[in-house]
Amino acid sequence: MININQLNKEFESRVRLGIMSVLMVNDWVDFSEMKGLLEITDGNLASHSSALEKSEYIEVKKEFVGKKPRTSYRVTQKGREAFTEHLNALEKLLGTK
């Protein structure tokens, strides 16, 4: 039986769970696309992506396309492993694995 404390606290937020879910199945996703997919505000996406970047679970790339700034995200290997472990722990907690 798994203890609920074994779940990764970084993924408790619905927004962070959404960010990681999107990035697990895509290479790079830009800010506007992520915001639209998750239906969240600019500030919400910025704060949650910053927390995931600080934990080294995602990589953030900032660049200019023409004269417009563009921010893109992708999951790191550390993030992929941590999120997979989190999902496995959830499955065990629910008794599906």
Secondary structure, 3 states (H helix, E strand, C coil): CCCHHHCCHHHCCHHHHHHHHHHHCCCCEEHHHHHHHHCCCHHHHHHHHHHHHHCCCEEEEEEEECCEEEEEEEECHHHHHHHHHHHHHHHHHHCCC
